[in-house]
Amino acid sequence: MIAVHPQYINDSNGKKSMVIITVKEFETIMEELENLEDIKLYDQAKKEDTGERILFSDYLKNRRQQNGLLYCSII
């Protein structure tokens, strides 16, 4: 669990309207959100995986043909 020590700013009606956290806490939260997004994308990819695989060189060749672009070859 992330340790966060927020400070609240109230509006003129006394309702919480803003939250202040330290930069370090903010960066930690952002990093955790990025990790969760990675996990979500991984889980989605696993769910959609059909087991089909192609060689990377074949992928590049197909990509070249589709886009009409030149890519450097793999040595």
RARA-V543788 format. One line per field, one symbol per residue. ss: DSSP state (A for helix, B for strand, O for the rest). phi: phi as a letter, one per 20 degrees, with the letter a starting at -180 (. if undefined). burial: # if it has 16 or more other C-alpha atoms within 10 Angstrom, else .. A space follows every 50 residues. Layout:
ss->???
phi->???
burial->???
//
This chain:
ss->OOOOOOBBBBOOOOOBBBBBOOAAAAAAAAAAAAAAAAAAAAAAAAAAOO OOOOOAAAAAAAAAAAAOOOOOOOO
phi->.eeccfdddeefenefcbcdcffffffffffffffffffffffffffefe nfccffffgffffgffemdedfeee
burial->........................#......................... .........#...............
//
